[in-house]
C-alpha cells in the first residue's frame, strides 16, 4: 500500500475536514449519508481525497 498517498489523505482530512462547518450543517439538516455525499461529490477537498483514494486501487 502506498503510504505517501495515505499520508496525503490523512493530512487533508485533519486540516480541512475535522472541524468543517459544512459537514456539521449537512449532518444536522440531513444525515450522515447526506454529509458524506456532499463531501465526496461537491466539496473540493473531498474531491481531492477521492482522487488520492483512487490512486490506492
MMTF fields as JSON, N, C-alpha, C and O atoms, coordinates in Angstrom:
{
  "mmtfVersion": "1.0.0",
  "mmtfProducer": "UNKNOWN",
  "numBonds": 227,
  "numAtoms": 228,
  "numGroups": 57,
  "numChains": 1,
  "numModels": 1,
  "chainsPerModel": [1],
  "groupsPerChain": [57],
  "chainIdList": ["A"],
  "bondAtomList": [4, 2, 8, 6, 12, 10, 16, 14, 20, 18, 24, 22, 28, 26, 32, 30, 36, 34, 40, 38, 44, 42, 48, 46, 52, 50, 56, 54, 60, 58, 64, 62, 68, 66, 72, 70, 76, 74, 80, 78, 84, 82, 88, 86, 92, 90, 96, 94, 100, 98, 104, 102, 108, 106, 112, 110, 116, 114, 120, 118, 124, 122, 128, 126, 132, 130, 136, 134, 140, 138, 144, 142, 148, 146, 152, 150, 156, 154, 160, 158, 164, 162, 168, 166, 172, 170, 176, 174, 180, 178, 184, 182, 188, 186, 192, 190, 196, 194, 200, 198, 204, 202, 208, 206, 212, 210, 216, 214, 220, 218, 224, 222],
  "bondOrderList": [1, 1, 1, 1, 1, 1, 1, 1, 1, 1, 1, 1, 1, 1, 1, 1, 1, 1, 1, 1, 1, 1, 1, 1, 1, 1, 1, 1, 1, 1, 1, 1, 1, 1, 1, 1, 1, 1, 1, 1, 1, 1, 1, 1, 1, 1, 1, 1, 1, 1, 1, 1, 1, 1, 1, 1],
  "groupList": [{"groupName": "UNK", "atomNameList": ["N", "CA", "C", "O"], "elementList": ["N", "C", "C", "O"], "formalChargeList": [0, 0, 0, 0], "bondAtomList": [1, 0, 2, 1, 3, 2], "bondOrderList": [1, 1, 2], "singleLetterCode": "X", "chemCompType": "L-PEPTIDE LINKING"}],
  "groupTypeList": [0, 0, 0, 0, 0, 0, 0, 0, 0, 0, 0, 0, 0, 0, 0, 0, 0, 0, 0, 0, 0, 0, 0, 0, 0, 0, 0, 0, 0, 0, 0, 0, 0, 0, 0, 0, 0, 0, 0, 0, 0, 0, 0, 0, 0, 0, 0, 0, 0, 0, 0, 0, 0, 0, 0, 0, 0],
  "groupIdList": [1, 2, 3, 4, 5, 6, 7, 8, 9, 10, 11, 12, 13, 14, 15, 16, 17, 18, 19, 20, 21, 22, 23, 24, 25, 26, 27, 28, 29, 30, 31, 32, 33, 34, 35, 36, 37, 38, 39, 40, 41, 42, 43, 44, 45, 46, 47, 48, 49, 50, 51, 52, 53, 54, 55, 56, 57],
  "secStructList": [7, 7, 2, 2, 2, 2, 2, 2, 2, 2, 2, 2, 0, 0, 0, 0, 0, 6, 6, 7, 2, 2, 2, 2, 2, 2, 2, 2, 2, 1, 7, 2, 2, 2, 2, 2, 2, 2, 2, 2, 2, 6, 7, 2, 2, 2, 2, 2, 2, 2, 2, 2, 2, 2, 2, 2, 7],
  "xCoordList": [0.847, 0.0, 0.897, 1.956, 0.472, 1.248, 1.045, 0.001, 2.043, 1.914, 1.941, 1.378, 2.585, 2.596, 1.196, 0.809, 0.438, -0.934, -1.799, -2.608, -1.627, -2.383, -2.047, -2.93, -0.786, -0.386, -1.047, -1.487, -1.119, -1.769, -3.247, -3.772, -3.907, -5.327, -5.515, -6.386, -4.709, -4.819, -4.564, -5.257, -3.58, -3.281, -4.439, -4.794, -5.025, -6.17, -7.344, -7.99, -7.609, -8.722, -8.504, -9.418, -7.306, -7.017, -7.086, -7.589, -6.59, -6.515, -7.875, -8.208, -8.662, -9.881, -11.182, -12.173, -11.196, -12.466, -12.852, -14.037, -11.886, -12.161, -13.15, -14.078, -12.983, -13.867, -14.668, -14.953, -15.022, -15.712, -17.146, -17.932, -17.461, -18.797, -19.838, -20.947, -19.491, -20.442, -20.804, -21.962, -19.822, -20.079, -21.023, -21.96, -20.764, -21.599, -23.033, -23.986, -23.187, -24.524, -25.284, -26.484, -24.594, -25.244, -25.696, -26.734, -24.932, -25.332, -26.557, -27.452, -26.599, -27.724, -28.997, -30.074, -28.883, -30.051, -30.483, -31.654, -29.576, -29.896, -29.523, -30.173, -28.467, -27.993, -26.506, -25.907, -25.92, -24.516, -24.304, -23.292, -25.273, -25.186, -25.222, -24.478, -26.08, -26.162, -24.83, -24.325, -24.271, -22.985, -21.881, -21.049, -21.883, -20.871, -20.973, -19.959, -22.187, -22.371, -21.935, -21.327, -22.245, -21.792, -20.273, -19.696, -19.634, -18.175, -17.52, -16.537, -18.046, -17.432, -17.722, -16.836, -18.936, -19.339, -19.293, -19.205, -19.349, -19.437, -18.267, -17.918, -17.669, -16.583, -15.27, -14.94, -14.53, -13.277, -12.24, -11.466, -12.215, -11.279, -11.681, -10.824, -12.974, -13.456, -13.118, -12.813, -13.171, -12.804, -11.314, -10.919, -10.493, -9.056, -8.806, -7.996, -9.506, -9.347, -9.771, -9.11, -10.866, -11.35, -10.347, -10.114, -9.755, -8.759, -7.533, -7.005, -7.091, -5.962, -6.358, -5.553, -7.577, -8.053, -8.097, -7.818, -8.448, -8.456, -7.055, -6.9, -6.048, -4.657, -4.249, -3.276, -4.979, -4.65, -5.108, -4.595, -6.052, -6.606, -5.726, -6.055],
  "yCoordList": [-1.171, 0.0, 1.241, 1.252, 2.255, 3.471, 4.392, 5.029, 4.45, 5.245, 6.743, 7.514, 7.171, 8.598, 9.088, 10.183, 8.282, 8.652, 8.691, 9.602, 7.706, 7.684, 8.9, 9.475, 9.286, 10.476, 11.734, 12.597, 11.839, 12.991, 13.045, 14.111, 11.9, 11.828, 12.217, 13.025, 11.651, 11.96, 13.434, 14.036, 14.016, 15.437, 16.32, 17.279, 16.002, 16.775, 16.679, 17.679, 15.472, 15.265, 16.02, 16.673, 15.929, 16.614, 18.125, 18.815, 18.639, 20.087, 20.697, 21.763, 20.045, 20.664, 20.019, 20.721, 18.724, 18.019, 17.884, 17.813, 17.848, 17.558, 18.543, 18.119, 19.837, 20.857, 21.59, 22.779, 20.892, 21.508, 21.89, 21.053, 23.151, 23.656, 23.091, 22.752, 22.989, 22.465, 21.016, 20.62, 20.237, 18.84, 18.766, 17.968, 19.606, 19.628, 20.048, 19.44, 21.074, 21.534, 20.477, 20.289, 19.795, 18.744, 17.592, 16.981, 17.294, 16.243, 16.664, 15.855, 17.935, 18.424, 18.507, 18.144, 18.978, 19.177, 17.902, 17.756, 16.998, 15.76, 14.561, 14.242, 13.904, 12.71, 12.555, 13.366, 11.51, 11.226, 10.948, 11.341, 10.264, 9.946, 11.213, 11.335, 12.151, 13.426, 14.161, 14.669, 14.212, 14.885, 14.187, 14.842, 12.864, 12.094, 12.344, 12.547, 12.329, 12.58, 13.987, 14.188, 14.964, 16.326, 16.379, 16.957, 15.771, 15.819, 15.179, 15.704, 14.075, 13.352, 13.997, 14.056, 14.476, 14.926, 16.436, 16.884, 17.23, 18.67, 19.452, 20.517, 18.95, 19.655, 19.48, 18.375, 20.57, 20.493, 19.638, 18.927, 19.698, 18.874, 17.408, 16.537, 17.135, 15.768, 15.169, 13.98, 15.985, 15.511, 15.17, 14.201, 15.973, 15.676, 14.369, 13.546, 14.187, 12.953, 11.761, 10.722, 11.903, 10.812, 10.494, 9.326, 11.528, 11.316, 10.577, 9.671, 10.971, 10.256, 8.816, 7.9, 8.612, 7.269, 6.373, 5.177, 6.949, 6.173, 5.7, 4.676, 6.436, 6.029, 4.814, 4.138, 4.536, 3.389, 2.069, 1.006, 2.131, 0.917, 0.354, -0.674],
  "zCoordList": [0.0, 0.0, 0.0, 0.628, -0.692, -0.858, 0.35, 0.488, 1.207, 2.433, 2.168, 2.945, 1.085, 0.748, 0.424, 0.829, -0.303, -0.651, 0.608, 0.781, 1.482, 2.735, 3.597, 4.233, 3.619, 4.374, 3.815, 4.576, 2.492, 1.866, 2.249, 2.572, 2.209, 2.567, 4.027, 4.348, 4.908, 6.334, 6.618, 7.438, 5.953, 6.155, 5.702, 6.387, 4.555, 4.081, 5.05, 5.362, 5.518, 6.442, 7.756, 8.261, 8.298, 9.554, 9.405, 10.292, 8.304, 8.114, 7.789, 8.307, 6.944, 6.437, 6.921, 7.119, 7.11, 7.336, 8.802, 9.129, 9.666, 11.073, 11.688, 12.377, 11.461, 12.029, 10.95, 11.086, 9.901, 8.77, 9.148, 9.59, 8.966, 9.295, 8.326, 8.739, 7.056, 6.069, 6.36, 6.223, 6.757, 7.114, 8.311, 8.33, 9.303, 10.502, 10.163, 10.649, 9.341, 8.956, 8.157, 8.357, 7.261, 6.485, 7.373, 7.117, 8.404, 9.354, 10.147, 10.39, 10.553, 11.345, 10.511, 10.984, 9.285, 8.427, 7.729, 7.378, 7.526, 6.824, 7.657, 8.652, 7.233, 7.928, 7.65, 6.943, 8.21, 7.937, 6.456, 5.876, 5.853, 4.429, 3.585, 2.612, 3.954, 3.241, 3.328, 2.327, 4.522, 4.712, 3.917, 3.29, 3.95, 3.22, 1.714, 1.046, 1.186, -0.245, -0.626, -1.677, 0.228, -0.043, -0.103, -1.023, 0.887, 0.956, -0.266, -0.789, -0.71, -1.821, -3.175, -4.027, -3.384, -4.711, -4.921, -6.064, -3.86, -4.044, -3.448, -3.957, -2.396, -1.716, -2.485, -2.913, -2.655, -3.41, -2.679, -3.321, -1.363, -0.595, -0.696, -0.84, -0.621, -0.753, -2.107, -2.207, -3.141, -4.476, -4.538, -5.186, -3.858, -3.808, -3.063, -3.49, -1.951, -1.184, -2.018, -2.005, -2.739, -3.585, -4.684, -4.997, -5.269, -6.329, -5.78, -6.424, -4.596, -3.976, -3.652, -3.823, -3.192, -2.876, -4.088, -3.997, -5.231, -6.478, -6.856, -7.522, -6.435, -6.71, -5.888, -6.221, -4.828, -3.988, -4.615, -4.264, -5.523, -6.105, -7.188, -7.78]
}
